[in-house]
Amino acid sequence: AFRYFRHPLYAAFLLFFNFGLALYLDNWLYVIWALAQHPVWHLNIRGEEALMRTAFPGEYEEYCKTTGRFFPKLPRPAGGQ
């Protein structure tokens, strides 16, 4: 999972718990809840990633360039910038 997402637990919670329950229960309050949680998650993750940058200087930056925070990064087309 960490090959594709830097934070797979947050991604799973966002995708399956919030959006999955919204679809399953036909209750869009879960989507609103996910959108409300999103800024809080970014604040938490900022602290977590700062610790990782300290523990793994250079390596973690390279990892961030190739791995998405919540969603996988798509490969760039050949010749793209």
Buried (B, 14 or more C-beta within 10 A) or exposed (E): EEEEBBBEEBBBBBEEEBBBBBEEEEEEEBBEBBEEBEEEBEEEBEEEBEEBBEEEEEEBEEBBEEBBBBEEBEEEEEEEE
